[in-house]
Amino acid sequence: MKDYIEQRAVKTAQYIIENGATVRGAARVFNISKSTVHKDIHERLQKINPALHKEAQRVLEQNKAERHIRGGIATREKYLNERHQKTDFG
């Protein structure tokens, strides 16, 4: 069981690094919870492979710093789509 958990932590970190994935995106791909992704990356991986941990942590920090921008873009698109739908039907 321990080997499976360690392998999952390494595979999750590799996925995050290769794809610039978010915690939520990695959780969806590996069918695990966001809490599990956090625990795998922040706790387990640090003991298993410190270099990989550092790189995955860098990607996650970058995503965290950019999330307000992505949220703003999503909100803008939502309201543009609503406005577009009103002009089509209204």
Summary of the structure (lengths in Angstrom):
residues: 90
radius of gyration: 17.5
end to end distance: 58.8
largest distance: 59.4
contacts: 237
relative contact order: 0.12
helix: 90%
strand: 0%
